[in-house]
Amino acid sequence: MKTKVFKIMTFLMVIAMISCSKEDSTEQTAPITQEGGAISGSQIVTVTFDNITLTQFEYQGTIGGIPVNLVQTGEHTLAFYLPNEVLTGAHDLIIPGLSNATVHYDISPTVLTGTADENVVDLFANLNTFAQTLGNDPQAVSAQNAINTLITHYNNASAAEKASIATLYKANKQLFDHLILTDFSDITGRNTVTETKIHINKHVAAIALVGVAALGVAASPVLGCAILAVAGYKAVKANTEALENIYDKTSTIVSGWFSNKNHSSANRTPDIILTDNIAKELTFNIKERKLIASDASKTEPLAVQYFNSISLYNHIVAENNPVIAQTNTEEHTDFDSLPQEALPASNPDVVSPVDDSFMENVQFSVNDPNVSIVTAALSSNGQLNLKLKLNGAPTTLPVRTNLHISYNDGFSSFSGNIPVTVEASLIGTWTLVSFEDGVSLGTYVELFTSPSCPSVATQSYTVLNETLVIGEGTYSFVEQDKYRFYNQSILTSNCSIETDAADTFETYTDTGSGTYVLDGNTFTATSSNDEVTTHTIQFITLNKVKVGDRIYVR
């Protein structure tokens, strides 16, 4: 059985072995003084410093003149074990490595009421409840073995040993019960709930439990090792889930275009062609992969938080595995060592459809004064509904520009460009301003209709007005023309005018409708009576277009 001397030596050994991986340094220049409230002997106490970020795994301090080791359990949080030997009353925790940060506490002893067996009823009941959730994986088997070892040891322990276990449990009942029973279902993503943030927060919370459980090893090695095994199981499980569900996102893919690639290659995907103010559906995917070891160099806040928690866990494990081995030797137990957390050196890239959660963290922009974004939204998973609008007076048409895509979810971030071409739109109501390659409305154009004398004008015509309405795939027009008939007789032998009567005039109105297909600058119209005509389209400005030999304005 464990002796008092062994307890003290183990406690001192833990303080010595859990040494900081860096030299103590001062993170806070201004003195920190805060109230800690009431605490009890044998309690594992958590202290939070909201205004500083801790940069060391452990700090050394004193409370009531007794040295204590403070282990980092969070970005701003330390935990320490309060020996039952500390005098009761008001005492200060002083941490030299934090500019002599001082926390005022009111300390009382932890005293058992009733027998040791009566005080540990909930402990073993909760461990039994937890054991029912365990599977057959190696870490689960290790946790079950730790529980069995604790039960066997307790049943054969002396009264003093049972009292030691019961005292540590009573002083930390709320903490230990939470550690044993929690499944982290209350963990969320705080302000913004994302799957990545939830998995990281679960992992961070599990590592915090490993840290506080390790502090219990010094006070009661067998109970401490059992609690540490439970916490270690939950940490490994949380990290396994994180590695299965967290992906590092590196690029978007829009209709075959990767946003993180140089697009100067000759063998590239066909251009993304949009029409002014017309929405188009484009495939929208994300290139991503599961985490690898080199991701530890990432600087995004959630990535830093995740990899810091891995480093903290591995540090705690490295410092406590020798203590577990010594406990096995001294107490004749067989607790397993805790495994280190490690990431693979590589993982394959995968391409997945973009979903709503991705869209919460993406931004689109166009750095072109003649182009603005009207819509960039997900119509369904993997489908981007994109609408761009031409503005001002572009010097050339169509406008070739880049759609800039930037992404940042706190864990992954990237940005890049997708080349797009924006063509002017034909949709709208167009009014004719000239015909026959520049002839103004109302100006007559000679017509030569005599087969025998094709050089002699027999009549002329002009366009008085025309309105052309273009829809999405449909067209209609109304045109009014005026014809002038010369009423001449032509002497065919020499093509001279033999007689010339007064000119007469007639006005005609023509209407039509049908469908069309626009392929580049080729406009192919199919009338309602299935007559097919083809015209060349040339935009002069956004609202001025040449169709064949006619110019229209919108």
C-alpha positions in Angstrom: 0.0 0.0 0.0 1.0 3.5 -0.6 2.7 5.4 2.3 2.6 9.0 3.3 6.3 9.3 2.2 5.4 7.9 -1.2 2.6 10.5 -1.6 4.9 13.4 -0.9 7.7 12.0 -3.1 5.3 11.4 -6.0 3.9 15.0 -5.6 7.4 16.5 -5.7 8.4 14.2 -8.6 5.4 15.4 -10.6 6.4 19.0 -10.0 9.9 18.3 -11.1 9.0 16.2 -14.1 6.2 18.4 -15.4 8.7 21.1 -16.2 8.0 23.8 -18.7 9.2 23.3 -22.2 10.3 26.9 -22.2 12.1 29.1 -19.7 9.7 31.0 -17.5 9.0 34.4 -19.1 6.8 37.3 -18.2 3.8 37.7 -20.4 2.2 40.4 -18.4 4.0 43.6 -17.4 1.3 45.1 -15.3 0.6 43.4 -12.0 -2.4 41.0 -11.9 -4.5 40.8 -8.8 -7.8 39.1 -8.7 -10.2 37.3 -6.3 -10.3 33.5 -6.4 -13.0 32.8 -3.9 -13.4 29.9 -1.5 -11.4 26.7 -2.2 -10.7 23.5 -0.2 -7.7 21.3 0.5 -7.1 18.5 -2.0 -9.0 20.4 -4.6 -7.9 20.8 -8.2 -8.4 24.6 -8.7 -8.8 26.4 -12.0 -7.8 30.0 -12.4 -8.5 32.1 -15.5 -6.6 35.2 -16.6 -8.9 36.8 -19.2 -6.5 39.5 -20.4 -3.4 37.4 -21.2 -2.6 34.5 -23.4 -0.5 31.8 -21.7 2.6 30.8 -23.7 4.0 28.0 -21.4 2.6 24.6 -20.5 3.3 25.0 -16.8 4.2 27.7 -14.3 5.5 27.5 -10.7 3.8 29.3 -7.9 3.3 29.3 -4.2 0.1 29.4 -2.0 0.4 29.8 1.7 4.2 29.3 1.3 3.7 25.9 -0.3 5.0 25.3 -3.8 2.4 24.4 -6.4 2.6 23.5 -10.1 0.1 25.2 -12.5 -0.7 23.3 -15.7 -2.2 25.1 -18.7 -5.6 23.8 -19.5 -6.8 26.5 -21.9 -5.7 29.6 -23.8 -6.2 31.7 -20.6 -6.6 29.0 -18.0 -4.3 27.3 -15.5 -5.1 24.5 -12.9 -3.3 23.5 -9.8 -3.7 20.9 -7.0 -4.1 22.5 -3.5 -2.4 20.3 -0.9 -4.5 19.5 2.1 -1.5 20.7 4.2 -2.1 24.3 3.3 -3.3 26.3 6.3 -6.9 27.4 6.5 -7.9 31.0 6.1 -6.9 33.7 3.6 -3.9 32.9 1.4 -2.5 34.2 -1.9 -1.5 32.3 -4.9 1.5 34.0 -6.4 2.9 33.1 -9.9 6.3 34.7 -10.5 6.3 33.8 -14.2 3.2 36.0 -14.7 4.7 39.2 -13.2 3.9 37.9 -9.7 0.2 37.5 -10.6 -1.7 37.3 -7.3 -5.0 35.5 -6.7 -6.7 35.8 -3.2 -8.3 32.7 -1.9 -10.2 31.7 1.3 -9.1 28.1 2.1 -10.8 25.5 4.2 -9.8 21.9 4.7 -11.6 19.0 3.1 -12.9 16.7 5.8 -14.7 13.4 5.3 -18.1 13.0 6.8 -19.1 9.4 7.1 -17.0 6.4 6.0 -14.7 6.4 3.0 -17.0 3.8 1.3 -20.0 6.2 1.8 -18.1 9.0 0.1 -17.1 7.1 -3.0 -20.5 5.6 -3.9 -21.1 8.1 -6.7 -17.6 7.7 -8.0 -17.9 4.0 -8.7 -21.5 4.4 -9.9 -20.5 7.0 -12.4 -17.5 4.9 -13.5 -19.8 2.0 -14.1 -22.2 4.2 -16.2 -19.2 5.4 -18.2 -18.0 1.8 -18.7 -21.3 0.9 -20.4 -20.4 3.3 -23.3 -17.0 1.7 -24.0 -16.4 -0.3 -27.1 -13.6 -2.7 -28.1 -11.0 -0.3 -29.5 -7.6 -0.2 -27.7 -8.2 3.0 -25.8 -11.6 1.8 -24.6 -10.0 -1.4 -23.4 -7.3 0.6 -21.6 -9.9 2.8 -19.9 -11.9 -0.3 -18.8 -8.7 -1.8 -17.4 -8.0 1.3 -15.5 -11.5 1.2 -13.9 -11.1 -2.4 -13.0 -7.7 -1.7 -11.5 -9.0 1.1 -9.4 -11.9 -1.1 -8.1 -9.6 -4.0 -7.2 -7.1 -1.6 -5.5 -9.8 0.1 -3.5 -11.4 -3.1 -2.3 -8.0 -4.3 -1.0 -6.8 -0.9 0.3 -6.1 0.1 3.9 -8.4 2.4 5.7 -5.9 5.2 5.3 -5.6 4.6 1.5 -9.4 4.5 1.2 -9.6 7.8 3.1 -7.1 9.4 0.7 -9.1 8.3 -2.4 -12.3 9.4 -0.8 -10.9 12.8 0.2 -9.6 13.6 -3.3 -12.9 12.6 -4.8 -15.0 14.6 -2.3 -12.8 17.7 -2.9 -13.3 17.4 -6.6 -16.6 15.6 -6.9 -18.2 18.0 -9.3 -15.1 18.1 -11.5 -14.6 14.3 -11.5 -18.2 13.5 -12.1 -18.3 15.8 -15.1 -15.0 14.3 -16.4 -16.4 10.8 -16.1 -19.9 11.4 -17.5 -19.5 14.2 -20.1 -19.9 13.4 -23.8 -19.3 17.0 -24.7 -22.8 17.3 -26.1 -23.0 20.8 -24.5 -20.0 22.0 -26.5 -20.9 24.4 -29.3 -19.1 26.8 -31.6 -19.8 29.8 -29.4 -20.7 32.8 -31.6 -20.6 31.0 -34.9 -21.6 27.4 -34.9 -19.6 25.4 -37.5 -18.7 21.7 -37.5 -15.0 22.6 -37.5 -15.3 24.8 -34.5 -17.4 22.3 -32.6 -14.9 19.5 -33.1 -12.0 21.7 -32.1 -13.8 23.0 -29.0 -14.6 19.4 -28.0 -11.0 18.5 -28.4 -9.8 21.5 -26.4 -12.3 20.6 -23.6 -11.1 17.0 -23.5 -7.4 18.1 -23.3 -8.4 20.4 -20.4 -9.8 17.4 -18.6 -6.6 15.5 -19.2 -4.7 18.3 -17.6 -6.7 18.5 -14.4 -6.8 14.7 -14.2 -3.0 14.6 -14.3 -2.9 16.9 -11.2 -4.9 14.2 -9.3 -2.1 11.7 -9.8 0.1 13.5 -7.3 -2.5 13.4 -4.5 -3.8 9.8 -5.0 -1.8 8.0 -7.6 -4.3 5.1 -8.2 -7.4 7.2 -8.4 -5.5 9.8 -10.3 -4.2 7.3 -12.9 -7.8 5.9 -13.3 -9.3 9.3 -13.8 -6.4 10.2 -16.2 -7.1 7.0 -18.2 -10.8 8.1 -18.6 -9.8 11.6 -19.6 -7.2 10.2 -22.0 -9.8 8.0 -23.6 -12.1 11.0 -24.2 -9.2 13.1 -25.6 -8.2 10.4 -28.1 -11.9 9.9 -29.1 -12.4 13.7 -29.6 -9.3 13.9 -31.7 -10.3 10.9 -33.8 -13.6 12.5 -34.5 -11.8 15.8 -35.3 -9.4 14.1 -37.7 -12.4 12.4 -39.5 -14.4 15.6 -39.9 -12.0 18.6 -40.1 -10.7 19.4 -43.6 -8.2 21.9 -44.8 -9.8 23.7 -47.7 -7.4 24.9 -50.3 -9.3 26.0 -53.4 -12.7 26.4 -55.1 -13.4 25.0 -58.5 -15.9 26.9 -60.7 -16.8 25.1 -63.9 -13.4 23.5 -63.9 -11.4 26.6 -63.0 -9.3 26.3 -59.8 -9.2 29.5 -57.9 -5.6 28.9 -56.6 -4.0 28.1 -60.0 -2.2 30.3 -62.6 -4.6 30.5 -65.5 -2.1 31.4 -68.2 -1.8 27.8 -69.5 -2.8 27.3 -73.1 -4.5 24.0 -72.4 -7.1 25.5 -70.1 -10.8 24.9 -69.4 -13.1 26.8 -71.8 -13.8 30.4 -70.6 -16.7 31.0 -68.3 -18.9 33.3 -70.4 -21.7 35.3 -68.7 -24.2 37.6 -70.2 -24.8 41.1 -68.7 -27.4 40.9 -65.8 -28.3 37.3 -66.7 -27.9 34.6 -64.1 -26.0 31.4 -65.0 -25.7 28.1 -63.2 -22.1 27.0 -62.7 -20.7 23.9 -61.0 -19.1 24.9 -57.7 -16.8 22.6 -55.8 -14.2 22.7 -53.1 -10.8 21.1 -53.0 -9.9 19.9 -49.5 -8.1 17.2 -47.6 -8.0 15.8 -44.1 -5.3 17.2 -41.8 -1.6 16.4 -42.0 1.3 17.0 -39.7 2.6 20.1 -41.7 -0.7 21.8 -41.0 0.7 22.7 -37.6 2.3 25.7 -39.3 -1.1 27.2 -40.2 -1.7 30.6 -38.6 -5.6 30.7 -38.7 -6.9 31.1 -35.1 -8.8 27.8 -35.0 -5.9 25.9 -36.4 -3.5 27.5 -33.9 -6.0 26.5 -31.1 -6.2 22.9 -32.3 -2.5 22.3 -32.7 -1.7 24.0 -29.4 -4.1 21.6 -27.7 -2.3 18.7 -29.4 1.0 20.0 -28.2 -0.4 20.4 -24.7 -1.8 16.9 -24.6 1.4 15.3 -25.9 3.3 17.3 -23.3 1.1 16.1 -20.4 1.3 12.5 -21.7 5.1 12.6 -22.0 5.4 13.9 -18.4 2.8 11.5 -16.9 3.6 8.2 -18.5 6.7 7.8 -16.3 4.5 8.6 -13.2 2.0 5.9 -14.4 4.9 3.4 -14.7 6.1 4.3 -11.2 2.6 3.9 -9.8 2.4 0.5 -11.4 5.7 -0.4 -9.7 4.9 1.0 -6.2 1.2 0.0 -6.1 1.4 -3.3 -8.1 -1.1 -1.9 -10.6 -1.1 -2.3 -14.4 -2.4 1.0 -15.8 -1.6 1.5 -19.5 0.5 4.4 -20.8 -1.4 7.1 -22.6 -0.9 7.3 -26.4 0.5 10.4 -28.1 -1.6 12.2 -30.7 -0.1 12.3 -34.1 -1.1 13.3 -37.6 -0.2 11.5 -40.9 2.4 13.0 -43.2 -0.1 13.1 -46.1 -3.7 12.8 -47.1 -5.3 12.8 -50.6 -7.1 15.8 -51.9 -10.8 15.3 -52.4 -13.3 17.4 -54.4 -16.7 18.0 -52.8 -19.7 20.0 -53.7 -19.9 23.4 -52.0 -22.7 23.5 -49.4 -24.4 26.2 -47.2 -21.8 26.0 -44.4 -19.1 26.9 -46.9 -21.0 29.8 -48.2 -21.2 31.3 -44.7 -17.4 32.0 -44.9 -16.8 32.9 -48.6 -16.7 36.3 -50.3 -16.9 37.2 -53.9 -15.6 40.4 -55.5 -14.8 41.9 -58.9 -12.0 44.5 -59.2 -13.3 46.1 -62.4 -15.2 49.4 -62.5 -17.3 48.1 -65.4 -18.5 44.9 -63.7 -20.5 44.4 -60.5 -21.9 41.3 -58.8 -25.6 41.1 -58.7 -25.9 37.5 -57.3 -23.4 34.9 -56.2 -25.5 32.3 -54.3 -25.8 28.6 -53.9 -28.9 27.3 -55.8 -28.2 23.8 -54.6 -25.1 21.9 -53.3 -22.4 22.2 -55.9 -24.3 24.8 -58.0 -23.4 28.5 -58.0 -26.0 30.9 -59.3 -23.9 33.8 -60.6 -25.1 37.1 -62.2 -22.7 39.9 -63.1 -23.7 43.3 -64.4 -21.9 45.6 -66.8 -21.6 49.2 -65.7 -20.6 52.5 -67.1 -19.1 52.6 -70.6 -16.6 49.7 -71.2 -14.0 50.6 -73.8 -14.2 47.1 -75.2 -16.9 44.4 -75.3 -17.1 41.8 -74.1 -15.4 42.6 -70.8 -12.8 40.1 -69.6 -12.2 40.2 -65.9 -11.6 38.0 -62.8 -14.1 36.8 -60.2 -12.1 37.0 -56.9 -13.0 34.3 -54.4 -11.8 34.5 -50.8 -12.5 32.0 -48.0 -11.8 32.1 -44.2 -13.6 29.9 -41.6 -11.0 30.5 -38.9 -9.3 27.2 -39.7 -8.7 27.3 -43.5 -8.2 30.4 -45.6 -7.4 31.0 -49.3 -8.1 33.4 -52.1 -7.8 33.3 -55.9 -9.2 34.4 -59.2 -11.5 32.8 -61.7 -11.4 34.4 -65.2 -14.8 35.3 -66.6 -16.0 37.0 -69.8 -19.1 39.2 -69.5 -20.9 39.8 -72.8 -23.4 42.5 -73.3 -27.0 41.4 -73.2 -29.4 41.7 -76.1 -32.5 41.5 -73.8 -34.6 44.6 -73.9 -36.5 46.9 -76.3 -34.4 48.2 -79.2 -35.2 51.1 -81.6 -33.7 51.3 -85.1 -31.6 54.3 -85.8 -30.1 53.4 -89.2 -30.3 50.7 -91.8 -28.3 49.6 -94.9 -25.0 50.2 -93.1 -25.6 53.8 -92.1 -28.7 55.1 -93.9 -30.8 57.3 -91.6 -34.5 56.7 -91.1 -36.6 58.5 -93.7 -33.8 58.5 -96.2 -34.6 56.6 -99.4 -32.5 53.9 -100.8 -32.8 53.2 -104.6 -34.0 49.8 -105.7 -33.2 48.3 -109.1 -35.8 45.8 -110.1 -35.7 45.7 -113.9 -34.2 42.5 -115.2 -33.4 44.0 -118.6 -31.9 47.2 -117.2 -30.5 46.5 -113.8 -28.7 49.8 -113.6 -31.9 51.8 -113.8 -33.6 52.5 -110.4 -37.3 51.7 -110.6 -38.3 52.5 -107.1 -36.8 53.3 -103.6 -37.7 52.7 -100.0 -36.9 53.9 -96.5 -37.5 52.6 -93.0 -39.7 54.9 -91.0 -39.4 53.1 -87.7 -38.7 49.7 -86.2 -39.0 48.4 -82.6 -37.3 45.1 -81.8 -38.0 43.3 -78.5 -35.5 40.7 -77.4 -36.4 38.3 -74.6 -34.6 35.3 -73.2 -34.6 33.1 -76.4 -37.5 34.9 -78.0 -37.9 38.0 -80.3 -40.6 40.1 -81.9 -40.6 43.2 -84.1 -42.8 45.8 -85.7 -41.4 47.7 -88.7 -42.9 50.4 -90.9 -41.4 51.0 -94.3 -42.3 53.5 -97.1 -41.9 52.7 -100.8 -41.7 55.3 -103.7 -42.6 54.0 -107.1 -41.2 56.0 -110.1 -43.8 54.9 -112.6 -41.4 55.1 -115.5 -41.3 53.1 -118.7 -37.9 52.0 -119.8 -36.7 51.6 -123.4 -34.9 48.3 -123.1 -32.8 48.8 -126.2 -30.7 51.4 -124.5 -32.1 51.4 -121.0 -33.3 55.0 -121.3 -36.5 56.5 -119.7 -39.2 56.6 -122.3 -42.1 58.0 -120.2 -42.1 59.3 -116.6 -45.4 59.6 -114.7 -45.8 61.1 -111.2 -44.3 59.1 -108.4 -46.6 57.2 -106.0 -46.0 56.1 -102.4 -47.1 53.2 -100.3 -46.5 52.5 -96.6 -46.2 48.9 -95.3 -46.2 47.6 -91.7 -44.4 44.3 -91.1 -44.5 42.2 -87.9 -42.9 39.0 -86.8 -41.8 36.9 -83.9 -39.9 33.7 -83.2 -37.1 32.2 -81.3 -33.3 32.7 -81.5 -30.0 31.2 -80.5 -27.0 33.4 -79.8 -23.7 31.7 -80.3 -20.9 34.1 -79.7 -21.7 36.9 -82.1 -23.9 34.8 -84.4 -27.7 35.4 -84.0 -29.8 32.7 -85.6 -33.5 33.5 -85.7 -36.3 31.0 -86.4 -39.6 32.7 -87.3 -43.0 31.5 -86.3 -43.3 30.0 -89.8 -40.0 28.2 -89.4 -38.0 30.5 -91.7 -34.3 30.6 -90.5 -32.1 33.7 -90.9 -28.7 34.4 -89.5 -27.2 37.8 -88.5 -23.9 38.9 -87.1 -24.1 40.8 -83.8 -21.7 43.6 -82.9 -22.1 45.6 -79.7 -20.9 49.2 -80.3 -21.7 50.2 -76.7 -23.7 48.5 -74.0 -26.9 50.0 -75.4 -26.0 50.3 -79.1 -25.8 47.2 -81.3 -25.3 46.4 -84.9 -27.4 43.5 -86.2 -26.5 42.7 -89.8 -26.6 46.1 -91.5 -28.9 47.8 -89.0 -28.0 49.7 -85.9 -30.3 49.8 -82.8 -30.2 51.6 -79.5 -31.8 50.5 -76.3 
